[in-house]
Amino acid sequence: MSTPTRDQPRSIRAGVVGVGAMGENHARVYSELPAVDLVGVSDRDAAVAREVAAEYGTDALDVESLLERCDVVTVAVPTPAHYETVSRCLEAGVHVLVEKPITETLEQGRRLAEQADEAGLVLQVGHIERFNPAVQTVDDLLDDLEVISLEAERLGPPVDRTNRGNVVYDLMVHDVDIVDSLLGDRPDSITAMGTDDGQYATATLAYDDVLASLTASRVTQKKVRKLTVTARECLVEVDYLEQSVLIHRDSYPEYLNDDGTRRYRHESVVERPRVDNGEPLRHELEAFVEAVRTESEPEVTAQDGIEALETVQRIDALVDDQPEREREVEAR
């Protein structure tokens, strides 16, 4: 890290390994953050690396050269390469933010967590929805609510690529992490179903007296990112895309006489708490850099990533095993 002036924090030297669609956004945000220098990017496609480097005023480098320059790095390569790439970064003494899921296997995730801990390095997992301002607003609300259930929908149309990926690992994993985080617990049991060759999946997670229903889809002709919290006191609706929160309270039915006609209506009080909107990725990288700067635990730890991976593995196994029938497994 470079030497700070009296009034400025130390400048953090950042890099990105893997500058596809997500990795390029990491490069963009690093280039915009104060007291952060984007010192380089790397990609197995050298032409892509050069293009992104030119766009954000930095250098295209091989991984070894990039790590020699960096204090922190985002790893946004395909999941099968997570373990080897992250381990290599940690061996070089570089703090890492790795995109979700943390690794392909639980054992790989545990080894990386141990490696980072032994080296005294920050290893943060890119569960970006934790940093959505709407989710952070709801997290504050839940302390005063008796939650009964949560329902998450993460839906969208087919992606325009040959390898569509796994809808449970790619999409549902976000909501698995959010529900665990909001409830501060892990599920006692899981049921799951899937259809359309695994491109549509549902799961129900049981947490003591709380049920969480998750749906992920790549065959829905509308992009939906929503969370609904049912509590005894109210109903909370979260729109991830709009970064909005609605609280429905005091719902009551009544009958009205209107010109001699008796009609029924149902009304409720709707509150709109203030949400300090902003780009979740920017909040995520700011938190990562701050954890490095202050030598503190990241907001999304390697253990968080491992626990989310374990749950989605169980869900995916259920979906793959008998995709048209409901099954249940113990999650612990």
N, C-alpha and C positions, 0 to 999 in steps of 0.2 A: 504494500500500500504506500502511496506517496505521502510525504510529510505535509500535514495540514498547516494552514496559516493560523494566526491567533483566533480569528473569528469564523473559520470554516472547519467543518468536520473533515476527517481524512477521506480522500477520494478512493472509492472502491473500484477496482478494475474488474470488469465483467466480460464474459464471453458466452457464446451459445454454441453447443454441439448439436447439429441437426436443425437446419433452417428451412424445413417444410412450412406448411401453413401456420402451425402453432409456433414453431421455433422462430420464424420471421417476426411474429408479433412480440416475442420476448426481446428480440434484437431491437425492435422499434421502441419498446418501453424503456429498456436500459439506456438507449441513446437520449431519452427525454428526461430521465431522473436526475435531480440535482445531486452533486457530489458522487456521481457514478460515471466512469469512463467505459464506453463500449470499446474494448481493445481488439476484438476480433471475433470472427465466426468461422465455423468449420462444418462441412457437409461431405458425405461420400460422393455427391455430385459436385465436382469442382466448379462447374459453370453456375450452378445455383448459388453456391457460396460466394462467388465473385459478384453475382448480380445483387444479392442481399447486402454484401459488404459495401458496394458502390452506393446503394440506396441510403445507407445509414452512416456513411463516412468513416468506415473502418476497414480492416484488412481481412482477406480470406486466407486462412491458415490451415495447416494440417493439425490434428488434435494435439500432438506433442508440443508443437510450437505455441499453440493457443494456451495450453496449460502453463507453460513457462511464463506467460504474461499475466495470468488471471489470479484474482483473489477469490472470485465466485464464478460459477458457471451454471447455466441451465442445460440440462440434458433432455433433448426433445427428439431423440432417435426412436425408431420403432421398438416396441416393448421387448422383443426377443434380444435386443442389444443393450437393454438397460443395465443388467448386472455387470457385464464386462466394462461398459463405458463408465458407469458411476464408480466402480472399483478403481479404475485407472485414474479418474479425477481425484479420488480420495488419496490414492497413493502419491499423487503429485502435491498433496497438501492444499487442495482447492475445495472450498465449500460448495455444496451441490444442491440445486433444486432440480428434482427429477419429475418429469410429467407422470401422471397416473396411467395405469397402476404402477406401483413401485417397481415390481419385477414380475417375471413369469411365474415364479414359484415362491412359496412361503420361506423355504430354506434360503433362497437367494436374498430375500428381503431381510431376513434375520442376520445373515452374514454381513450385509451392507450396514445395517444398524450397528452391529458390533464394531465393524471397521471404523465407522465415523466416530463412534464413542471413544474408541481407543486412541484415535488421532486427535481428539478434541475439536472435531469439525462439525459444522452445521450440515445436516441432511434433511432437507424439507421436501415434502411430497406435494405435487401440484394439483391438489384438490381445490380448484379455483372457486367453486361455488361457496366455500367458506368465507370468501372475501366479497361476495355479492352484498352490497349495502342493505338490500331488502332482507336477506338472511340474517345479517347482523342485527337488524332492527327486531326481528322476530325472536332471536336468541335472548335479547334483553326482556322481551315481553313474557317469555315462558316461565320466568322465575315466579311470577304471580298467578300462574294458571294451573289448574288441575287438568292435565292433558288426558284425553281418552283415546284419540287416534290421530294419525297423520296419513295423508294421501299425496303421493308425488306422481306427477306425470311428466315424462320427458319423451316427447313424440316428435316425429318429423318425417319428411318424404325420403325415398331412397337416395343414397349418396351417389354422386357421379364418379364412381371408380369401380374397377373390376373386383377388387377385394373389399367387400362391404364391411369386413370386420365383425366383431362379436358385440351384439347389442347390450349384453349384460356387462361385459368388461368396459366397453367404450362409453355407454350412456348411463346405465343403471348404477354403476359404481359411484357416480356423483351423489346420487340420492341416498345410497347406503351410507356414505360418509356423513352426509348432512344429518340424517336421522340419528345416527350414533352420536354425533356431536351435540345435537340439540337435546337429546335425552340423557346424555352422559352415561351411556350404558351400551351393552351389546345384546343382540337378540337371544332369547332362550330357545326359540324354535323357528323354523323357516318352512313355508310351503311355497311352491313355485310351479308355473305352467308356461308353456311356450307354443307358438305356432308359426306358420309361414317360414319354415326352415330356420327357426331361431331368430328371425328378424322382428318378432313381437313377443315380449315376455312380461309376465306379471309375477310378483312375489309378495307374500305376506310375512312380515317379521313380527314376532310376538316378544314384547318386553314387559314382563310382569303384567300390569293391568293396562298396558298401552299396545295397540295394534298399529303397524305401519304397512300401508299398501303401496307398492311401487309398480309403475308401468313404464316400460321403455319400448320404443317402436321406431323402426325405419321404414314403415309402410303406411304412414299416416300423412295425408296430403295437407297438412298444416303444421307449422312448427309451434309446439307447445312446451313451455317450461314452467310448471306450476307446482305449488305446495299448498295443501289445505290442512290446517290444524283444527281439530275439533276438541274443545275444552268445555268443561261444565259452565264456565262463565261466558264463553263467546265462541265464535267461529272466525278463524283468521285465514285470509286468502293471500297468498304470495305469488306474484308474477315475476319470475326471474328476469325475463326479457325487458319488461317495463320498469323493473326495479320498484315495484309498488306493493303496498301492504294495505289491506282492508280488514277492519275488525267489525264484525256484526254482533250486536248485543241487543238484549231486551226484545227478542222477537215475540210478537203476540198476534193472535188472530182476533178478528172482530166482525160483526155483522152490521151493515149500514142500511138505513132506509133512504132510498133515492127515488123521489117522485112515485112513491107507493110501491117501488120494487125493492125487495130485500136482496142485498148482495153481500158477498163475502170478500174480505181482503186480509192480507197478511203483511204486516210491516215490521221493520226492525230499525234500530239505530245503527248507522254505519259511521265508523270513525276512520280517518285517514291519517295515521301517524306520519310524522315527517321522516323521510328517508333521504339521507345525504348521498345523492346519486353520484356515481363515479365508475370508472372502468375497473372491474374486478381484477384484471391482470395487473394493472398498475398497483392496486392495493396489495396484491399478493407479492409482487417483487419488492415493493417498499418494505413489507414485513420481513421478507427474506434478508434484505440488505441490513435492516435494523437488527435482526437477530445476530448477524455476523458482526456488525459494528459493536454491539453491546455484549457479545459472547454469551447470548442467552438462548434458551430453548425456542425452536421455531413454533409458530402457531399450529402447523400441521406436521407432526413428527413422523419419523420413520415407523414408529409403532402404530400410529394412526393409519398409515398406508398399509401396513401388514394386516391389521384387523379388517380393513375394508376389503383387501384382497381375499382374505380367508372367507368372508361372507359371500362375495361374488363367485368364488369358486364353488361354494356349496349350492348357490342358486343355479349356476350354469350346469352343474352336474345333474340337478333335478330337471332342468329344461331339456338337456340333451338325452337323458335316460329314457323318458317316456313323455314326449312333448305334448301329448294331448290328454294326459291324465294328471290329476293332482297327487302330489306326494309330500311327505313330511319327513324332515330329519331333525335331529337334535343339533343345535348350533354350538353346543359346548361339550 
